């Protein structure tokens, strides 16, 4: 099992044990990833926390907890300072890929920032993040990694992780390289100045694109499963890794990647936000932390300003 598929399996089980997924939902995901028999075997030894929390639908309206705020959330599609919309471009093997392309409305030439979605596909939230990229002064390019299967919107919410996991990581990387080629073709793009960010599953893809794309200057993976330390010599990008404090499953990989980055003289920094949980940046989900999300996004933009200027 490749590391990203294992990540998806472990995440599904963790979400089930912590009450975020019903047994039916987790079996849907595991069946797509490893088959019904193995999925049932994996669940046999799991203990689910009770009472179980319910899982909101994709991009459900989020109500902040007491003391929370929504002031820093989101850039509207009709924001006059940006131009945003669906994109279509060719991929390997004659495939037609889709995504979401944004840019500042003001005429000019801007660096490119690639954006990779979580294990739920190219949702409205990720489109919003890509608009935030444009608002910050970049050409934003988010690729729908389910393009070859008809696109995210064609699949039920709980089916998406299984569909993503069936494809090898190398395909996802190649689809992002195709998305980059499309972004570079835009008159507003500075094709030699490229960064990337991604979230959860997308954080793992960000690491892998960085290893496959030597000209990538900056990468900001949010709580993503890193590449094997043996792959680190391929990296040229300056990496800022964002982590949640209460995310042991991901954080156990920090020492090895940190040591490997240092051993090979790579530019690497990490930030662990105290008291936060996995996916704390996603303002449509129950683990959203407004203060940490804003701080992490500010750090992301500062990193891009430093390395893409």
C-alpha positions as protocol buffer text, in pm:
chain_id: "A"
residue {
  index: 1
  type: UNK
  ca { x: 0 y: 0 z: 0 }
}
residue {
  index: 2
  type: UNK
  ca { x: 148 y: 335 z: -100 }
}
residue {
  index: 3
  type: UNK
  ca { x: 192 y: 593 z: 180 }
}
residue {
  index: 4
  type: UNK
  ca { x: -90 y: 821 z: 62 }
}
residue {
  index: 5
  type: UNK
  ca { x: -340 y: 536 z: 43 }
}
residue {
  index: 6
  type: UNK
  ca { x: -233 y: 428 z: 390 }
}
residue {
  index: 7
  type: UNK
  ca { x: -284 y: 789 z: 502 }
}
residue {
  index: 8
  type: UNK
  ca { x: -641 y: 784 z: 368 }
}
residue {
  index: 9
  type: UNK
  ca { x: -714 y: 451 z: 538 }
}
residue {
  index: 10
  type: UNK
  ca { x: -576 y: 570 z: 871 }
}
residue {
  index: 11
  type: UNK
  ca { x: -764 y: 898 z: 848 }
}
residue {
  index: 12
  type: UNK
  ca { x: -1093 y: 720 z: 783 }
}
residue {
  index: 13
  type: UNK
  ca { x: -1040 y: 493 z: 1083 }
}
residue {
  index: 14
  type: UNK
  ca { x: -939 y: 784 z: 1304 }
}
residue {
  index: 15
  type: UNK
  ca { x: -1247 y: 981 z: 1202 }
}
residue {
  index: 16
  type: UNK
  ca { x: -1464 y: 679 z: 1281 }
}
residue {
  index: 17
  type: UNK
  ca { x: -1303 y: 619 z: 1622 }
}
residue {
  index: 18
  type: UNK
  ca { x: -1341 y: 987 z: 1715 }
}
residue {
  index: 19
  type: UNK
  ca { x: -1706 y: 994 z: 1613 }
}
residue {
  index: 20
  type: UNK
  ca { x: -1682 y: 1203 z: 1297 }
}
residue {
  index: 21
  type: UNK
  ca { x: -1788 y: 918 z: 1066 }
}
residue {
  index: 22
  type: UNK
  ca { x: -2066 y: 664 z: 1103 }
}
residue {
  index: 23
  type: UNK
  ca { x: -1989 y: 296 z: 1050 }
}
residue {
  index: 24
  type: UNK
  ca { x: -2167 y: 310 z: 716 }
}
residue {
  index: 25
  type: UNK
  ca { x: -1962 y: 614 z: 605 }
}
residue {
  index: 26
  type: UNK
  ca { x: -1629 y: 467 z: 710 }
}
residue {
  index: 27
  type: UNK
  ca { x: -1708 y: 136 z: 539 }
}
residue {
  index: 28
  type: UNK
  ca { x: -1789 y: 326 z: 221 }
}
residue {
  index: 29
  type: UNK
  ca { x: -1446 y: 487 z: 234 }
}
residue {
  index: 30
  type: UNK
  ca { x: -1257 y: 173 z: 329 }
}
residue {
  index: 31
  type: UNK
  ca { x: -1434 y: -35 z: 66 }
}
residue {
  index: 32
  type: UNK
  ca { x: -1322 y: 212 z: -198 }
}
residue {
  index: 33
  type: UNK
  ca { x: -966 y: 205 z: -67 }
}
residue {
  index: 34
  type: UNK
  ca { x: -899 y: -159 z: 25 }
}
residue {
  index: 35
  type: UNK
  ca { x: -1218 y: -355 z: -44 }
}
residue {
  index: 36
  type: UNK
  ca { x: -1506 y: -457 z: 182 }
}
residue {
  index: 37
  type: UNK
  ca { x: -1340 y: -763 z: 338 }
}
residue {
  index: 38
  type: UNK
  ca { x: -1019 y: -591 z: 442 }
}
residue {
  index: 39
  type: UNK
  ca { x: -1216 y: -282 z: 545 }
}
residue {
  index: 40
  type: UNK
  ca { x: -1432 y: -490 z: 780 }
}
residue {
  index: 41
  type: UNK
  ca { x: -1121 y: -655 z: 923 }
}
residue {
  index: 42
  type: UNK
  ca { x: -961 y: -317 z: 989 }
}
residue {
  index: 43
  type: UNK
  ca { x: -1272 y: -197 z: 1172 }
}
residue {
  index: 44
  type: UNK
  ca { x: -1306 y: -512 z: 1381 }
}
residue {
  index: 45
  type: UNK
  ca { x: -1055 y: -395 z: 1639 }
}
residue {
  index: 46
  type: UNK
  ca { x: -1164 y: -30 z: 1648 }
}
residue {
  index: 47
  type: UNK
  ca { x: -1334 y: 130 z: 1944 }
}
residue {
  index: 48
  type: UNK
  ca { x: -1560 y: 423 z: 1861 }
}
residue {
  index: 49
  type: UNK
  ca { x: -1592 y: 715 z: 2097 }
}
residue {
  index: 50
  type: UNK
  ca { x: -1945 y: 769 z: 2227 }
}
residue {
  index: 51
  type: UNK
  ca { x: -2155 y: 968 z: 2198 }
}
residue {
  index: 52
  type: UNK
  ca { x: -2060 y: 998 z: 1834 }
}
residue {
  index: 53
  type: UNK
  ca { x: -2050 y: 1338 z: 1672 }
}
residue {
  index: 54
  type: UNK
  ca { x: -2223 y: 1386 z: 1342 }
}
residue {
  index: 55
  type: UNK
  ca { x: -2031 y: 1480 z: 1029 }
}
residue {
  index: 56
  type: UNK
  ca { x: -2162 y: 1785 z: 845 }
}
residue {
  index: 57
  type: UNK
  ca { x: -2202 y: 1757 z: 470 }
}
residue {
  index: 58
  type: UNK
  ca { x: -1927 y: 1892 z: 248 }
}
residue {
  index: 59
  type: UNK
  ca { x: -1887 y: 2268 z: 285 }
}
residue {
  index: 60
  type: UNK
  ca { x: -2177 y: 2294 z: 528 }
}
residue {
  index: 61
  type: UNK
  ca { x: -2224 y: 2642 z: 676 }
}
residue {
  index: 62
  type: UNK
  ca { x: -1999 y: 2674 z: 979 }
}
residue {
  index: 63
  type: UNK
  ca { x: -2111 y: 2839 z: 1302 }
}
residue {
  index: 64
  type: UNK
  ca { x: -1811 y: 2944 z: 1511 }
}
residue {
  index: 65
  type: UNK
  ca { x: -1800 y: 2843 z: 1876 }
}
residue {
  index: 66
  type: UNK
  ca { x: -1850 y: 3109 z: 2139 }
}
residue {
  index: 67
  type: UNK
  ca { x: -1587 y: 3377 z: 2094 }
}
residue {
  index: 68
  type: UNK
  ca { x: -1517 y: 3273 z: 1734 }
}
residue {
  index: 69
  type: UNK
  ca { x: -1531 y: 3496 z: 1432 }
}
residue {
  index: 70
  type: UNK
  ca { x: -1596 y: 3466 z: 1062 }
}
residue {
  index: 71
  type: UNK
  ca { x: -1443 y: 3804 z: 974 }
}
residue {
  index: 72
  type: UNK
  ca { x: -1125 y: 3660 z: 822 }
}
residue {
  index: 73
  type: UNK
  ca { x: -1302 y: 3390 z: 622 }
}
residue {
  index: 74
  type: UNK
  ca { x: -1333 y: 3385 z: 251 }
}
residue {
  index: 75
  type: UNK
  ca { x: -1314 y: 3584 z: -70 }
}
residue {
  index: 76
  type: UNK
  ca { x: -1635 y: 3602 z: -270 }
}
residue {
  index: 77
  type: UNK
  ca { x: -1632 y: 3477 z: -631 }
}
residue {
  index: 78
  type: UNK
  ca { x: -1754 y: 3821 z: -740 }
}
residue {
  index: 79
  type: UNK
  ca { x: -1486 y: 4010 z: -547 }
}
residue {
  index: 80
  type: UNK
  ca { x: -1390 y: 4300 z: -777 }
}
residue {
  index: 81
  type: UNK
  ca { x: -1019 y: 4263 z: -696 }
}
residue {
  index: 82
  type: UNK
  ca { x: -991 y: 3918 z: -852 }
}
residue {
  index: 83
  type: UNK
  ca { x: -1091 y: 3714 z: -1156 }
}
residue {
  index: 84
  type: UNK
  ca { x: -1187 y: 3352 z: -1084 }
}
residue {
  index: 85
  type: UNK
  ca { x: -1352 y: 3063 z: -1263 }
}
residue {
  index: 86
  type: UNK
  ca { x: -1342 y: 2703 z: -1379 }
}
residue {
  index: 87
  type: UNK
  ca { x: -1049 y: 2587 z: -1591 }
}
residue {
  index: 88
  type: UNK
  ca { x: -1007 y: 2305 z: -1840 }
}
residue {
  index: 89
  type: UNK
  ca { x: -675 y: 2181 z: -1978 }
}
residue {
  index: 90
  type: UNK
  ca { x: -512 y: 1870 z: -2127 }
}
residue {
  index: 91
  type: UNK
  ca { x: -349 y: 1602 z: -1915 }
}
residue {
  index: 92
  type: UNK
  ca { x: -141 y: 1291 z: -1986 }
}
residue {
  index: 93
  type: UNK
  ca { x: -289 y: 1024 z: -2207 }
}
residue {
  index: 94
  type: UNK
  ca { x: -534 y: 1257 z: -2379 }
}
residue {
  index: 95
  type: UNK
  ca { x: -730 y: 1322 z: -2059 }
}
residue {
  index: 96
  type: UNK
  ca { x: -920 y: 1644 z: -2012 }
}
residue {
  index: 97
  type: UNK
  ca { x: -855 y: 1786 z: -1667 }
}
residue {
  index: 98
  type: UNK
  ca { x: -1047 y: 2049 z: -1476 }
}
residue {
  index: 99
  type: UNK
  ca { x: -967 y: 2291 z: -1200 }
}
residue {
  index: 100
  type: UNK
  ca { x: -1015 y: 2639 z: -1067 }
}
residue {
  index: 101
  type: UNK
  ca { x: -806 y: 2934 z: -1187 }
}
residue {
  index: 102
  type: UNK
  ca { x: -778 y: 3273 z: -1020 }
}
residue {
  index: 103
  type: UNK
  ca { x: -576 y: 3593 z: -1060 }
}
residue {
  index: 104
  type: UNK
  ca { x: -573 y: 3953 z: -946 }
}
residue {
  index: 105
  type: UNK
  ca { x: -805 y: 4174 z: -1152 }
}
residue {
  index: 106
  type: UNK
  ca { x: -541 y: 4444 z: -1187 }
}
residue {
  index: 107
  type: UNK
  ca { x: -326 y: 4410 z: -1499 }
}
residue {
  index: 108
  type: UNK
  ca { x: 19 y: 4280 z: -1425 }
}
residue {
  index: 109
  type: UNK
  ca { x: 241 y: 3975 z: -1404 }
}
residue {
  index: 110
  type: UNK
  ca { x: 213 y: 3756 z: -1094 }
}
residue {
  index: 111
  type: UNK
  ca { x: 381 y: 3446 z: -948 }
}
residue {
  index: 112
  type: UNK
  ca { x: 185 y: 3121 z: -950 }
}
residue {
  index: 113
  type: UNK
  ca { x: 60 y: 2935 z: -641 }
}
residue {
  index: 114
  type: UNK
  ca { x: -77 y: 2583 z: -688 }
}
residue {
  index: 115
  type: UNK
  ca { x: -344 y: 2470 z: -440 }
}
residue {
  index: 116
  type: UNK
  ca { x: -418 y: 2105 z: -363 }
}
residue {
  index: 117
  type: UNK
  ca { x: -744 y: 1995 z: -205 }
}
residue {
  index: 118
  type: UNK
  ca { x: -812 y: 1765 z: 87 }
}
residue {
  index: 119
  type: UNK
  ca { x: -943 y: 1409 z: 60 }
}
residue {
  index: 120
  type: UNK
  ca { x: -1291 y: 1544 z: -32 }
}
residue {
  index: 121
  type: UNK
  ca { x: -1190 y: 1677 z: -371 }
}
residue {
  index: 122
  type: UNK
  ca { x: -1216 y: 2024 z: -520 }
}
residue {
  index: 123
  type: UNK
  ca { x: -1481 y: 2165 z: -288 }
}
residue {
  index: 124
  type: UNK
  ca { x: -1620 y: 2517 z: -258 }
}
residue {
  index: 125
  type: UNK
  ca { x: -1382 y: 2569 z: 35 }
}
residue {
  index: 126
  type: UNK
  ca { x: -1073 y: 2497 z: -177 }
}
residue {
  index: 127
  type: UNK
  ca { x: -1207 y: 2727 z: -449 }
}
residue {
  index: 128
  type: UNK
  ca { x: -1233 y: 2993 z: -179 }
}
residue {
  index: 129
  type: UNK
  ca { x: -873 y: 2931 z: -70 }
}
residue {
  index: 130
  type: UNK
  ca { x: -765 y: 2969 z: -433 }
}
residue {
  index: 131
  type: UNK
  ca { x: -945 y: 3304 z: -448 }
}
residue {
  index: 132
  type: UNK
  ca { x: -757 y: 3407 z: -133 }
}
residue {
  index: 133
  type: UNK
  ca { x: -437 y: 3331 z: -325 }
}
residue {
  index: 134
  type: UNK
  ca { x: -544 y: 3571 z: -600 }
}
residue {
  index: 135
  type: UNK
  ca { x: -642 y: 3836 z: -346 }
}
residue {
  index: 136
  type: UNK
  ca { x: -287 y: 3810 z: -209 }
}
residue {
  index: 137
  type: UNK
  ca { x: -137 y: 3885 z: -551 }
}
residue {
  index: 138
  type: UNK
  ca { x: -83 y: 3548 z: -719 }
}
residue {
  index: 139
  type: UNK
  ca { x: -221 y: 3343 z: -1003 }
}
residue {
  index: 140
  type: UNK
  ca { x: -394 y: 3056 z: -821 }
}
residue {
  index: 141
  type: UNK
  ca { x: -439 y: 2711 z: -976 }
}
residue {
  index: 142
  type: UNK
  ca { x: -634 y: 2433 z: -803 }
}
residue {
  index: 143
  type: UNK
  ca { x: -655 y: 2101 z: -987 }
}
residue {
  index: 144
  type: UNK
  ca { x: -947 y: 1860 z: -942 }
}
residue {
  index: 145
  type: UNK
  ca { x: -767 y: 1529 z: -890 }
}
residue {
  index: 146
  type: UNK
  ca { x: -1091 y: 1346 z: -970 }
}
residue {
  index: 147
  type: UNK
  ca { x: -1104 y: 1500 z: -1319 }
}
residue {
  index: 148
  type: UNK
  ca { x: -1044 y: 1163 z: -1484 }
}
residue {
  index: 149
  type: UNK
  ca { x: -1337 y: 1017 z: -1291 }
}
residue {
  index: 150
  type: UNK
  ca { x: -1576 y: 1293 z: -1396 }
}
residue {
  index: 151
  type: UNK
  ca { x: -1486 y: 1551 z: -1133 }
}
residue {
  index: 152
  type: UNK
  ca { x: -1556 y: 1593 z: -762 }
}
residue {
  index: 153
  type: UNK
  ca { x: -1918 y: 1694 z: -813 }
}
residue {
  index: 154
  type: UNK
  ca { x: -1997 y: 1358 z: -975 }
}
residue {
  index: 155
  type: UNK
  ca { x: -1922 y: 1162 z: -659 }
}
residue {
  index: 156
  type: UNK
  ca { x: -2098 y: 1119 z: -327 }
}
residue {
  index: 157
  type: UNK
  ca { x: -1920 y: 1284 z: -37 }
}
residue {
  index: 158
  type: UNK
  ca { x: -1808 y: 963 z: 132 }
}
residue {
  index: 159
  type: UNK
  ca { x: -1698 y: 803 z: -197 }
}
residue {
  index: 160
  type: UNK
  ca { x: -1432 y: 1062 z: -276 }
}
residue {
  index: 161
  type: UNK
  ca { x: -1146 y: 934 z: -55 }
}
residue {
  index: 162
  type: UNK
  ca { x: -1178 y: 586 z: -205 }
}
residue {
  index: 163
  type: UNK
  ca { x: -1169 y: 721 z: -559 }
}
residue {
  index: 164
  type: UNK
  ca { x: -863 y: 933 z: -484 }
}
residue {
  index: 165
  type: UNK
  ca { x: -687 y: 641 z: -319 }
}
residue {
  index: 166
  type: UNK
  ca { x: -727 y: 415 z: -621 }
}
residue {
  index: 167
  type: UNK
  ca { x: -502 y: 639 z: -829 }
}
residue {
  index: 168
  type: UNK
  ca { x: -125 y: 624 z: -771 }
}
residue {
  index: 169
  type: UNK
  ca { x: 33 y: 938 z: -624 }
}
residue {
  index: 170
  type: UNK
  ca { x: 233 y: 976 z: -944 }
}
residue {
  index: 171
  type: UNK
  ca { x: -88 y: 1044 z: -1137 }
}
residue {
  index: 172
  type: UNK
  ca { x: -186 y: 1320 z: -898 }
}
residue {
  index: 173
  type: UNK
  ca { x: 159 y: 1476 z: -935 }
}
residue {
  index: 174
  type: UNK
  ca { x: 138 y: 1463 z: -1315 }
}
residue {
  index: 175
  type: UNK
  ca { x: -205 y: 1626 z: -1310 }
}
residue {
  index: 176
  type: UNK
  ca { x: -63 y: 1912 z: -1109 }
}
residue {
  index: 177
  type: UNK
  ca { x: 221 y: 1951 z: -1356 }
}
residue {
  index: 178
  type: UNK
  ca { x: -45 y: 1979 z: -1628 }
}
residue {
  index: 179
  type: UNK
  ca { x: -228 y: 2238 z: -1419 }
}
residue {
  index: 180
  type: UNK
  ca { x: 96 y: 2432 z: -1382 }
}
residue {
  index: 181
  type: UNK
  ca { x: 148 y: 2429 z: -1759 }
}
residue {
  index: 182
  type: UNK
  ca { x: -200 y: 2578 z: -1800 }
}
residue {
  index: 183
  type: UNK
  ca { x: -131 y: 2844 z: -1538 }
}
residue {
  index: 184
  type: UNK
  ca { x: 200 y: 2933 z: -1699 }
}
residue {
  index: 185
  type: UNK
  ca { x: 21 y: 2991 z: -2029 }
}
residue {
  index: 186
  type: UNK
  ca { x: -184 y: 3273 z: -1875 }
}
residue {
  index: 187
  type: UNK
  ca { x: -71 y: 3625 z: -1978 }
}
residue {
  index: 188
  type: UNK
  ca { x: -80 y: 3732 z: -1613 }
}
residue {
  index: 189
  type: UNK
  ca { x: 155 y: 3457 z: -1489 }
}
residue {
  index: 190
  type: UNK
  ca { x: 524 y: 3470 z: -1404 }
}
residue {
  index: 191
  type: UNK
  ca { x: 603 y: 3115 z: -1503 }
}
residue {
  index: 192
  type: UNK
  ca { x: 943 y: 3102 z: -1335 }
}
residue {
  index: 193
  type: UNK
  ca { x: 807 y: 3183 z: -989 }
}
residue {
  index: 194
  type: UNK
  ca { x: 597 y: 2896 z: -860 }
}
residue {
  index: 195
  type: UNK
  ca { x: 485 y: 2793 z: -513 }
}
residue {
  index: 196
  type: UNK
  ca { x: 237 y: 2538 z: -382 }
}
residue {
  index: 197
  type: UNK
  ca { x: 20 y: 2473 z: -80 }
}
residue {
  index: 198
  type: UNK
  ca { x: -215 y: 2189 z: 8 }
}
residue {
  index: 199
  type: UNK
  ca { x: -418 y: 2059 z: 297 }
}
residue {
  index: 200
  type: UNK
  ca { x: -429 y: 1713 z: 463 }
}
residue {
  index: 201
  type: UNK
  ca { x: -417 y: 1473 z: 166 }
}
residue {
  index: 202
  type: UNK
  ca { x: -324 y: 1779 z: -40 }
}
residue {
  index: 203
  type: UNK
  ca { x: -35 y: 1849 z: 195 }
}
residue {
  index: 204
  type: UNK
  ca { x: 103 y: 1508 z: 104 }
}
residue {
  index: 205
  type: UNK
  ca { x: 62 y: 1584 z: -266 }
}
residue {
  index: 206
  type: UNK
  ca { x: 240 y: 1917 z: -211 }
}
residue {
  index: 207
  type: UNK
  ca { x: 544 y: 1733 z: -76 }
}
residue {
  index: 208
  type: UNK
  ca { x: 540 y: 1500 z: -376 }
}
residue {
  index: 209
  type: UNK
  ca { x: 505 y: 1775 z: -635 }
}
residue {
  index: 210
  type: UNK
  ca { x: 797 y: 1954 z: -469 }
}
residue {
  index: 211
  type: UNK
  ca { x: 1011 y: 1641 z: -513 }
}
residue {
  index: 212
  type: UNK
  ca { x: 907 y: 1606 z: -879 }
}
residue {
  index: 213
  type: UNK
  ca { x: 936 y: 1973 z: -976 }
}
residue {
  index: 214
  type: UNK
  ca { x: 1285 y: 2117 z: -916 }
}
residue {
  index: 215
  type: UNK
  ca { x: 1175 y: 2465 z: -1024 }
}
residue {
  index: 216
  type: UNK
  ca { x: 916 y: 2488 z: -744 }
}
residue {
  index: 217
  type: UNK
  ca { x: 1050 y: 2767 z: -523 }
}
residue {
  index: 218
  type: UNK
  ca { x: 828 y: 2740 z: -217 }
}
residue {
  index: 219
  type: UNK
  ca { x: 596 y: 2483 z: -64 }
}
residue {
  index: 220
  type: UNK
  ca { x: 361 y: 2508 z: 234 }
}
residue {
  index: 221
  type: UNK
  ca { x: 207 y: 2168 z: 316 }
}
residue {
  index: 222
  type: UNK
  ca { x: -60 y: 2183 z: 585 }
}
residue {
  index: 223
  type: UNK
  ca { x: -45 y: 1870 z: 808 }
}
residue {
  index: 224
  type: UNK
  ca { x: 59 y: 1659 z: 510 }
}
residue {
  index: 225
  type: UNK
  ca { x: 225 y: 1319 z: 502 }
}
residue {
  index: 226
  type: UNK
  ca { x: 583 y: 1396 z: 388 }
}
residue {
  index: 227
  type: UNK
  ca { x: 785 y: 1217 z: 126 }
}
residue {
  index: 228
  type: UNK
  ca { x: 1023 y: 940 z: 223 }
}
residue {
  index: 229
  type: UNK
  ca { x: 1343 y: 1094 z: 365 }
}
residue {
  index: 230
  type: UNK
  ca { x: 1533 y: 926 z: 82 }
}
residue {
  index: 231
  type: UNK
  ca { x: 1350 y: 1152 z: -164 }
}
residue {
  index: 232
  type: UNK
  ca { x: 1463 y: 1474 z: 6 }
}
residue {
  index: 233
  type: UNK
  ca { x: 1769 y: 1531 z: -219 }
}
residue {
  index: 234
  type: UNK
  ca { x: 1528 y: 1592 z: -509 }
}
residue {
  index: 235
  type: UNK
  ca { x: 1371 y: 1891 z: -332 }
}
residue {
  index: 236
  type: UNK
  ca { x: 1471 y: 2243 z: -426 }
}
residue {
  index: 237
  type: UNK
  ca { x: 1172 y: 2426 z: -278 }
}
residue {
  index: 238
  type: UNK
  ca { x: 1188 y: 2609 z: 53 }
}
residue {
  index: 239
  type: UNK
  ca { x: 937 y: 2421 z: 271 }
}
residue {
  index: 240
  type: UNK
  ca { x: 727 y: 2566 z: 551 }
}
residue {
  index: 241
  type: UNK
  ca { x: 539 y: 2276 z: 713 }
}
residue {
  index: 242
  type: UNK
  ca { x: 224 y: 2361 z: 908 }
}
residue {
  index: 243
  type: UNK
  ca { x: 112 y: 2122 z: 1182 }
}
residue {
  index: 244
  type: UNK
  ca { x: -167 y: 2087 z: 1436 }
}
residue {
  index: 245
  type: UNK
  ca { x: -66 y: 2023 z: 1796 }
}
residue {
  index: 246
  type: UNK
  ca { x: -321 y: 1745 z: 1853 }
}
residue {
  index: 247
  type: UNK
  ca { x: -245 y: 1544 z: 1539 }
}
residue {
  index: 248
  type: UNK
  ca { x: -21 y: 1259 z: 1652 }
}
residue {
  index: 249
  type: UNK
  ca { x: -83 y: 1047 z: 1343 }
}
residue {
  index: 250
  type: UNK
  ca { x: 79 y: 1310 z: 1119 }
}
residue {
  index: 251
  type: UNK
  ca { x: 322 y: 1457 z: 1370 }
}
residue {
  index: 252
  type: UNK
  ca { x: 501 y: 1130 z: 1429 }
}
residue {
  index: 253
  type: UNK
  ca { x: 662 y: 1180 z: 1086 }
}
residue {
  index: 254
  type: UNK
  ca { x: 810 y: 1520 z: 1176 }
}
residue {
  index: 255
  type: UNK
  ca { x: 1146 y: 1409 z: 1327 }
}
residue {
  index: 256
  type: UNK
  ca { x: 1250 y: 1199 z: 1027 }
}
residue {
  index: 257
  type: UNK
  ca { x: 1167 y: 1460 z: 763 }
}
residue {
  index: 258
  type: UNK
  ca { x: 1315 y: 1742 z: 974 }
}
residue {
  index: 259
  type: UNK
  ca { x: 1638 y: 1548 z: 1017 }
}
residue {
  index: 260
  type: UNK
  ca { x: 1657 y: 1461 z: 646 }
}
residue {
  index: 261
  type: UNK
  ca { x: 1595 y: 1822 z: 538 }
}
residue {
  index: 262
  type: UNK
  ca { x: 1873 y: 1941 z: 770 }
}
residue {
  index: 263
  type: UNK
  ca { x: 2113 y: 1667 z: 660 }
}
residue {
  index: 264
  type: UNK
  ca { x: 2075 y: 1770 z: 296 }
}
residue {
  index: 265
  type: UNK
  ca { x: 2093 y: 2142 z: 359 }
}
residue {
  index: 266
  type: UNK
  ca { x: 1735 y: 2213 z: 254 }
}
residue {
  index: 267
  type: UNK
  ca { x: 1541 y: 2520 z: 361 }
}
residue {
  index: 268
  type: UNK
  ca { x: 1284 y: 2393 z: 609 }
}
residue {
  index: 269
  type: UNK
  ca { x: 1080 y: 2546 z: 887 }
}
residue {
  index: 270
  type: UNK
  ca { x: 784 y: 2411 z: 1077 }
}
residue {
  index: 271
  type: UNK
  ca { x: 510 y: 2568 z: 1285 }
}
residue {
  index: 272
  type: UNK
  ca { x: 298 y: 2365 z: 1528 }
}
residue {
  index: 273
  type: UNK
  ca { x: -12 y: 2554 z: 1640 }
}
residue {
  index: 274
  type: UNK
  ca { x: -91 y: 2481 z: 2008 }
}
residue {
  index: 275
  type: UNK
  ca { x: -421 y: 2319 z: 2095 }
}
residue {
  index: 276
  type: UNK
  ca { x: -527 y: 2268 z: 1733 }
}
residue {
  index: 277
  type: UNK
  ca { x: -654 y: 1956 z: 1560 }
}
residue {
  index: 278
  type: UNK
  ca { x: -596 y: 1815 z: 1213 }
}
residue {
  index: 279
  type: UNK
  ca { x: -767 y: 2029 z: 945 }
}
residue {
  index: 280
  type: UNK
  ca { x: -788 y: 2336 z: 1169 }
}
residue {
  index: 281
  type: UNK
  ca { x: -759 y: 2567 z: 868 }
}
residue {
  index: 282
  type: UNK
  ca { x: -1080 y: 2446 z: 703 }
}
residue {
  index: 283
  type: UNK
  ca { x: -1347 y: 2697 z: 804 }
}
residue {
  index: 284
  type: UNK
  ca { x: -1631 y: 2470 z: 691 }
}
residue {
  index: 285
  type: UNK
  ca { x: -1551 y: 2190 z: 935 }
}
residue {
  index: 286
  type: UNK
  ca { x: -1596 y: 2135 z: 1306 }
}
residue {
  index: 287
  type: UNK
  ca { x: -1222 y: 2140 z: 1388 }
}
residue {
  index: 288
  type: UNK
  ca { x: -1175 y: 2493 z: 1251 }
}
residue {
  index: 289
  type: UNK
  ca { x: -968 y: 2719 z: 1475 }
}
residue {
  index: 290
  type: UNK
  ca { x: -1014 y: 3080 z: 1365 }
}
residue {
  index: 291
  type: UNK
  ca { x: -707 y: 3227 z: 1536 }
}
residue {
  index: 292
  type: UNK
  ca { x: -471 y: 2950 z: 1427 }
}
residue {
  index: 293
  type: UNK
  ca { x: -613 y: 2946 z: 1074 }
}
residue {
  index: 294
  type: UNK
  ca { x: -550 y: 3318 z: 1033 }
}
residue {
  index: 295
  type: UNK
  ca { x: -200 y: 3292 z: 1179 }
}
residue {
  index: 296
  type: UNK
  ca { x: -116 y: 2996 z: 953 }
}
residue {
  index: 297
  type: UNK
  ca { x: -247 y: 3174 z: 643 }
}
residue {
  index: 298
  type: UNK
  ca { x: -48 y: 3487 z: 730 }
}
residue {
  index: 299
  type: UNK
  ca { x: 263 y: 3270 z: 770 }
}
residue {
  index: 300
  type: UNK
  ca { x: 190 y: 3104 z: 434 }
}
residue {
  index: 301
  type: UNK
  ca { x: 165 y: 3436 z: 254 }
}
residue {
  index: 302
  type: UNK
  ca { x: 481 y: 3562 z: 423 }
}
residue {
  index: 303
  type: UNK
  ca { x: 664 y: 3249 z: 307 }
}
residue {
  index: 304
  type: UNK
  ca { x: 550 y: 3299 z: -50 }
}
residue {
  index: 305
  type: UNK
  ca { x: 640 y: 3668 z: -40 }
}
residue {
  index: 306
  type: UNK
  ca { x: 987 y: 3573 z: 80 }
}
residue {
  index: 307
  type: UNK
  ca { x: 1056 y: 3300 z: -175 }
}
residue {
  index: 308
  type: UNK
  ca { x: 854 y: 3401 z: -482 }
}
residue {
  index: 309
  type: UNK
  ca { x: 937 y: 3772 z: -489 }
}
